[in-house]
Amino acid sequence: MNSENFIQTLLKIESLCDDLTTAMIILALCYVILIIALLSCFSRGGRDYVITRDREGRILVLRTES
């Protein structure tokens, strides 16, 4: 998400809330829920995965040996 989309999303949430701080808290909670959901998907089936980034900034999903 680039900064312009982030600001537009924040302003849409703010229009539903009382102030900008509440909108930022709601957006942060949405990100936390999304991260938890992604991590729970990767940890199913008895396999453990690690999500990391390489030096070039690419996201890597590594499966650990069990």
Steps between C-alpha positions, in 0.01 A plus 500: 500500500654828397470818706222650287279192541581491871391862545180444300415193708572690819274787393216259415528340843520844663170602340339211692677582828517796736862594432817402318651319800207258515532438126871422536430257786235320294733476201782366719267235645402394148868454411559295817201277422625453142849402618360254757276345233792459260721347766228257607461383139871427475516307829234239416570137420785447745746698289660816628576790272706813550416819312800728448655739249826469308754778447317624191171535691322198351272304732613141559294217649730230637384157618682368805589134540298307757 
